Amino acid sequence: MSTQKTWKKILIIPIIAIGVAIFIFLVKTREQPQKIPYVEPTVSVRVIEVPMVNVIPRALAYGNIQPETVWEAVAEVRGKIVEKHKQLKQGALLKSGTLLLRIDPTDYQLAIAQSQANMQSIQAKLEESKIKGKNTRLSLRIEEQVLNVARQELNRLRKLLKRKVVSTDSADKQERTVLTQKQKVQSLKNIINLLPAERKILAAQLAVAKTQLKGAKLDLKRTKIILPFDARIAQVNVEKSQFTQQGKVLVVADSIDIAEVSAQIAMQKMRHLLQPTTEEVDLGNLPKVFGISAIVRLIDGDFKSKWEGRFVRASDALDLQTRMMGIVIAVDNSYRQASPGVRPPLLKNMFVEVELRGKARPNRLIIPRSVLHDKQVYVVNQESRLEKRDLDIDFFQTNFIAIKKGLKKGEQVIVSDLIPAIEGMLIKPVIDQMMTNALLNEAQGLSQLK
């Protein structure tokens, strides 16, 4: 056993010697390490060059379609419905001037006949009064002549009485004749004096009769319910042969020439749409002063359609719950613009999107809203290093910002989400042309807001 152990130890020694020799050889023959110079790391980022464009302020609002005019056909007279238009049903489209309903006119035709008869009677009395006045004046002249003759006879008898040629009774009898004739003359004068008052009464009665005739004719006209404009029927509350009372709403119709959108918009967004001005505001023409145009869109899944709209007015107060401002946008002739399968008419209560556009603001520097970091942006300076820049913001748009101060046209703004963003770090900028195009399209109103 001891001999085997001895041989094992003897064999290990050459192996160790060979290993040492190889190590020494490798150490002597190895190459010396090369010194590599330090290279600062460069971060590749996406950038855009700050553009200067004419910005069209835009904002989105949402609301429901309502007709500009809602017409209620109220029964102004009572009676039985004797005629009804065959298409008078809810949802029907009817033209202006269409006879919708007719109320039984018999009572009102009789009232016209009675008023006409009254007028003829009064006019006959007026003619009679004129003839009576003429005849009375003729009679008055005759009686006055008779009175003059009687007075002359009385004077003659009084002279004869003084000479005692006639008796006292004869003179007294003639005097009574004179007094009687005076009474006749006075009576005729009284009749003539009363004629103007009598004619005034008859004239007043004639005026009343004419008014009654006019009212009767108006009531007869009111028996016809005629549509005043092109409209869509919203309600029908009566049928043929039914009796209607005065004041009942028979038909409700919505105008189709103009549709209005009652929309809500935040005050801040509305304020950015308005161009500041130092000129006196014309309160009678606010839409023109504000210079706001509108596009009304119907979006239902993949289906989209749009109409040109116009700003009409703003509401008189803010909504107490939402603190939003109400505005009204009008769309003209949506029914005439309708195309089956392509563009429907604007129906009542349809929910639509409204894009409002203000007057263009020239020469504005703009950047995407997403690059803003607490009123700062990351800029690639002339040494290709990151620089944090404070901004003075003009106004916010949906996806971009207009800048007053802090940037110059053509400067490169980092749009990548850079973490960490260390000021002075070396940057390799790559122009993001797609984002630049999207920014320009939105600022100039060439793309749809979202």
C-alpha positions in Angstrom: 0.0 0.0 0.0 2.8 2.4 0.8 4.5 1.7 -2.5 1.4 2.6 -4.5 1.0 5.9 -2.6 4.6 6.7 -3.3 4.2 6.2 -7.0 1.1 8.4 -7.1 2.9 11.3 -5.5 5.8 10.9 -7.9 3.4 11.1 -10.9 1.7 14.3 -9.7 4.9 16.3 -9.7 5.4 16.3 -13.5 1.8 17.3 -14.1 2.1 20.3 -11.8 5.4 21.3 -13.4 3.8 21.2 -16.9 0.9 23.3 -15.7 3.2 25.9 -14.2 5.2 26.0 -17.4 2.1 26.6 -19.5 0.9 29.4 -17.1 4.3 31.1 -17.3 4.2 30.8 -21.1 0.7 32.4 -21.3 1.6 35.2 -19.1 4.7 36.1 -21.1 3.0 35.8 -24.5 -0.4 37.6 -23.7 -1.2 41.0 -25.3 -1.4 44.0 -23.1 -5.0 45.5 -22.5 -6.0 48.4 -24.8 -7.3 51.6 -23.3 -10.8 52.5 -24.8 -11.7 56.2 -24.7 -14.9 57.2 -22.8 -17.9 57.9 -25.2 -20.9 59.8 -23.8 -24.2 57.9 -24.3 -26.6 59.4 -26.8 -30.4 59.0 -26.4 -32.4 58.8 -29.7 -35.7 60.7 -29.4 -38.6 61.8 -31.7 -38.9 65.6 -32.2 -40.9 68.1 -34.2 -39.8 71.4 -35.5 -42.0 74.2 -34.0 -44.2 75.5 -36.8 -45.8 78.9 -37.2 -49.3 78.7 -38.8 -52.6 80.5 -38.9 -54.6 78.8 -36.2 -58.3 78.2 -36.4 -59.7 77.9 -32.9 -62.1 75.0 -32.6 -64.2 73.3 -29.9 -66.7 70.5 -29.7 -70.2 70.7 -28.3 -73.0 68.2 -28.2 -76.8 68.7 -28.2 -80.1 67.6 -29.6 -81.9 68.7 -32.7 -85.1 70.8 -32.3 -87.2 72.5 -35.0 -86.9 76.2 -35.2 -90.7 76.6 -35.1 -93.3 74.4 -33.4 -96.8 75.3 -34.6 -99.9 74.4 -32.6 -103.2 74.5 -34.4 -105.6 75.7 -31.7 -109.3 75.7 -32.4 -110.5 79.3 -32.5 -114.1 78.3 -33.0 -116.2 75.4 -31.7 -117.9 72.9 -33.9 -117.9 69.5 -35.5 -115.0 68.3 -37.7 -116.4 67.7 -41.1 -113.2 67.3 -43.1 -109.8 65.9 -42.4 -106.8 65.6 -44.8 -106.2 61.9 -45.6 -102.4 62.3 -44.9 -102.9 64.1 -41.6 -101.0 61.6 -39.4 -98.0 61.7 -37.1 -94.8 61.9 -39.0 -96.3 63.0 -42.3 -94.6 65.7 -44.4 -97.0 68.3 -45.7 -96.6 71.4 -47.8 -97.5 75.0 -46.8 -101.1 75.9 -47.5 -102.4 72.4 -47.0 -106.0 72.2 -45.6 -105.6 70.0 -42.6 -109.1 70.2 -41.0 -112.4 71.9 -41.6 -114.9 72.7 -38.8 -118.6 72.8 -39.7 -119.2 76.3 -41.1 -123.0 76.4 -40.9 -123.4 78.4 -37.8 -120.9 81.0 -39.0 -122.5 81.3 -42.4 -125.8 82.0 -40.7 -124.1 84.6 -38.5 -122.8 86.3 -41.7 -126.3 86.3 -43.2 -127.8 87.8 -40.0 -125.1 90.5 -39.9 -125.7 91.3 -43.5 -129.4 91.6 -42.9 -128.8 93.9 -39.9 -126.6 96.1 -42.0 -129.2 96.3 -44.8 -131.9 97.2 -42.2 -129.7 100.0 -40.7 -128.7 101.3 -44.1 -132.4 101.5 -45.0 -133.1 103.5 -41.8 -130.3 105.8 -42.7 -131.8 106.4 -46.2 -135.2 106.9 -44.5 -133.6 109.5 -42.2 -132.2 111.3 -45.1 -135.5 111.4 -46.9 -137.3 112.3 -43.7 -134.9 115.3 -43.2 -135.5 116.5 -46.8 -139.3 116.2 -46.5 -139.3 117.9 -43.0 -137.3 120.8 -44.4 -139.8 121.2 -47.2 -142.7 121.0 -44.7 -140.9 123.6 -42.5 -140.7 126.1 -45.3 -144.4 125.7 -46.0 -145.4 126.0 -42.4 -143.2 129.1 -42.0 -145.0 130.6 -45.0 -148.4 129.7 -43.4 -147.1 131.3 -40.1 -146.2 134.5 -41.9 -149.7 134.7 -43.6 -151.3 134.1 -40.2 -149.2 136.8 -38.6 -150.2 139.2 -41.3 -153.9 138.4 -40.9 -153.5 138.9 -37.1 -152.0 142.3 -37.6 -154.8 143.2 -40.0 -157.5 142.1 -37.5 -155.8 144.1 -34.7 -155.9 147.2 -36.8 -159.6 146.6 -37.6 -160.3 145.9 -33.9 -158.9 149.3 -33.0 -161.3 150.8 -35.4 -164.0 148.4 -34.1 -164.7 147.0 -37.5 -164.3 143.4 -36.2 -165.1 141.8 -33.0 -162.6 140.9 -30.3 -163.4 137.2 -30.7 -162.2 137.3 -34.3 -158.8 138.8 -33.3 -158.4 136.3 -30.5 -159.2 133.4 -32.8 -156.6 134.5 -35.2 -154.0 134.9 -32.5 -154.7 131.3 -31.4 -154.2 130.3 -35.1 -150.8 132.0 -35.1 -149.7 130.3 -31.9 -150.8 126.9 -33.2 -148.8 127.5 -36.4 -145.8 128.5 -34.4 -146.0 125.2 -32.5 -146.1 123.3 -35.8 -143.0 125.2 -37.1 -141.2 124.5 -33.8 -142.1 120.9 -34.0 -140.6 120.6 -37.4 -137.4 122.4 -36.3 -137.1 120.0 -33.4 -137.4 117.0 -35.8 -134.7 118.5 -38.0 -132.4 119.2 -34.9 -132.8 115.6 -33.8 -131.9 114.1 -37.2 -128.1 114.3 -36.7 -128.3 112.5 -33.4 -130.6 109.9 -34.9 -128.1 109.4 -37.8 -125.2 109.1 -35.4 -127.1 106.3 -33.6 -127.8 104.6 -36.9 -124.2 105.0 -38.0 -123.0 103.5 -34.7 -125.4 100.6 -35.1 -124.1 100.2 -38.7 -120.5 100.1 -37.4 -121.5 97.4 -34.9 -123.2 95.4 -37.6 -120.1 95.7 -39.8 -117.9 94.6 -36.9 -120.2 91.6 -36.3 -120.1 90.8 -40.0 -116.3 91.0 -40.0 -116.2 88.8 -36.9 -118.6 86.3 -38.5 -116.4 86.2 -41.6 -113.3 85.7 -39.5 -115.0 82.9 -37.6 -115.9 81.3 -40.9 -112.3 81.6 -42.0 -111.2 80.0 -38.7 -113.2 76.9 -39.5 -110.3 76.0 -41.9 -107.1 74.8 -40.3 -104.4 75.5 -42.9 -100.7 74.6 -42.5 -98.7 77.9 -42.6 -95.4 76.4 -43.7 -93.8 73.1 -44.9 -93.8 70.9 -41.8 -93.7 67.5 -40.3 -96.8 66.5 -38.3 -95.9 65.8 -34.6 -99.4 65.3 -33.1 -102.9 64.8 -34.2 -105.5 65.2 -31.4 -108.8 65.0 -33.3 -110.7 62.8 -35.8 -113.3 63.5 -38.3 -116.9 63.8 -37.0 -115.6 64.7 -33.5 -116.8 67.9 -31.8 -114.1 70.3 -30.8 -114.3 73.1 -28.2 -112.7 76.4 -28.7 -109.1 76.5 -27.4 -108.3 72.8 -28.0 -105.0 71.9 -29.6 -105.9 70.0 -32.8 -102.6 69.5 -34.5 -98.9 70.1 -33.6 -96.4 70.5 -36.5 -92.7 71.1 -36.7 -91.1 73.3 -39.3 -88.6 71.6 -41.6 -86.8 74.6 -43.2 -84.5 75.2 -40.3 -83.3 72.8 -37.6 -81.7 74.1 -34.4 -79.1 72.4 -32.2 -79.3 73.4 -28.5 -75.8 72.5 -27.4 -73.7 73.0 -24.2 -70.1 74.2 -24.1 -67.6 75.1 -21.4 -67.1 78.9 -20.9 -63.3 78.5 -21.3 -63.7 76.8 -24.7 -66.2 79.4 -25.8 -63.9 82.2 -24.7 -61.0 80.8 -26.8 -63.2 80.9 -29.9 -63.8 84.6 -29.7 -61.3 87.0 -31.3 -60.4 89.8 -28.9 -61.5 93.2 -30.3 -61.4 96.8 -29.2 -64.3 97.8 -31.5 -67.7 98.5 -30.3 -69.9 95.4 -30.3 -73.0 95.4 -32.4 -75.6 93.7 -30.1 -78.0 93.4 -33.0 -75.5 91.2 -35.0 -73.6 89.1 -32.5 -73.1 86.1 -34.8 -71.2 88.3 -37.3 -69.2 90.0 -34.6 -68.2 86.6 -33.0 -67.3 85.2 -36.5 -68.2 81.7 -35.4 -69.0 79.0 -38.0 -70.2 75.5 -37.2 -70.2 72.0 -38.6 -73.0 69.7 -37.4 -72.1 65.9 -37.5 -74.2 62.9 -37.0 -72.0 59.9 -35.8 -73.6 56.5 -35.4 -71.0 53.8 -35.3 -69.4 53.7 -38.7 -72.0 56.0 -40.2 -71.1 59.7 -40.4 -72.8 62.6 -42.0 -72.3 66.4 -41.7 -74.0 69.7 -42.4 -72.9 73.3 -42.6 -74.3 75.2 -39.6 -74.4 78.8 -38.4 -74.1 80.3 -34.9 -77.5 81.9 -34.1 -77.4 82.9 -30.4 -76.2 82.1 -26.9 -78.4 81.3 -23.9 -79.2 84.0 -21.4 -77.6 82.2 -18.4 -75.3 79.4 -17.4 -76.6 76.0 -16.4 -76.6 75.9 -12.6 -75.6 72.2 -12.4 -73.0 71.8 -15.2 -71.8 75.5 -15.3 -72.0 75.2 -19.1 -73.1 77.8 -21.6 -75.9 77.1 -23.9 -75.6 77.9 -27.6 -77.9 77.5 -30.6 -76.7 76.4 -34.0 -79.0 76.5 -37.0 -78.9 74.2 -40.1 -80.8 75.3 -43.2 -82.9 72.9 -45.3 -81.7 69.6 -43.9 -84.6 67.9 -45.5 -83.7 69.2 -49.0 -80.1 68.1 -48.4 -81.2 64.6 -47.5 -80.0 61.6 -49.5 -81.3 58.1 -48.8 -78.6 55.9 -47.3 -76.1 58.8 -47.3 -77.5 61.7 -45.4 -80.7 61.6 -43.4 -82.7 64.7 -42.5 -82.1 66.2 -39.1 -84.9 64.8 -37.0 -86.2 66.1 -33.7 -84.3 64.9 -30.6 -81.4 63.5 -32.8 -78.1 63.7 -30.8 -75.4 65.4 -32.8 -71.9 66.7 -32.5 -71.2 70.4 -33.2 -67.7 71.7 -34.2 -67.4 75.4 -33.6 -64.8 77.4 -35.5 -63.7 80.9 -34.6 -61.8 83.5 -36.7 -58.3 82.5 -37.8 -55.5 83.7 -35.6 -52.4 84.4 -37.7 -48.8 83.5 -37.1 -49.1 81.3 -34.0 -46.4 79.0 -32.7 -47.9 75.6 -31.8 -46.8 72.4 -30.2 -48.7 69.1 -29.3 -50.4 69.3 -25.9 -48.8 65.9 -24.9 -45.2 67.4 -24.8 -46.1 69.8 -22.0 -44.5 69.0 -18.6 -45.9 71.3 -16.0 -45.6 74.4 -18.2 -42.2 73.2 -19.5 -41.1 71.5 -22.7 -37.9 69.6 -23.5 -36.0 71.3 -26.4 -33.0 70.0 -28.3 -30.5 73.0 -28.3 -27.8 73.8 -30.8 -25.3 71.5 -29.0 -27.9 68.6 -29.4 -28.4 68.5 -25.7 -31.7 68.5 -23.7 -32.9 71.9 -22.5 -35.9 72.4 -20.3 -37.8 75.5 -21.4 -40.5 77.4 -19.5 -43.5 78.6 -21.7 -45.9 81.5 -21.7 -49.1 79.8 -23.1 -51.5 81.7 -25.3 -54.4 79.2 -25.3 -55.1 75.5 -25.3 -56.8 73.6 -28.1 -57.9 70.0 -27.9 -54.6 68.4 -28.8 -52.2 71.3 -29.2 -51.1 74.5 -27.5 -50.5 78.0 -28.9 -47.4 79.7 -27.5 -46.8 83.3 -26.7 -43.2 83.2 -25.4 -40.6 80.5 -24.7 -40.1 79.0 -28.2 -39.0 80.1 -31.7 -40.1 78.9 -35.1 -38.1 75.8 -36.2 -36.8 74.8 -32.7 -36.9 71.1 -32.0 -39.2 70.0 -29.3 -39.0 66.4 -27.9 -42.2 64.5 -28.3 -41.0 61.2 -27.0 -41.8 60.1 -23.5 -38.3 60.5 -22.1 -37.6 59.0 -18.7 -35.4 60.2 -17.1 -35.2 63.6 -18.7 -31.9 65.0 -17.5 -31.0 68.5 -18.6 -27.9 68.6 -20.7 -28.0 65.0 -21.7 -26.9 64.3 -25.3 -29.8 63.8 -27.7 -30.1 62.3 -31.2 -33.2 63.9 -32.7 -35.4 62.1 -35.2 -38.1 64.2 -37.0 -41.6 62.7 -36.4 -43.2 63.8 -39.7 -46.5 62.0 -39.0 -47.0 64.0 -35.7 -46.0 67.2 -37.5 -48.6 66.7 -40.2 -51.3 65.8 -37.7 -50.5 68.9 -35.7 -50.7 71.2 -38.8 -53.9 69.6 -40.0 -55.6 70.1 -36.6 -54.4 73.7 -36.2 -55.6 74.6 -39.6 -59.0 72.9 -39.3 -58.2 70.2 -41.8 -58.9 67.2 -39.5 -61.8 66.2 -37.3 -61.6 67.0 -33.6 -61.8 64.1 -31.2 
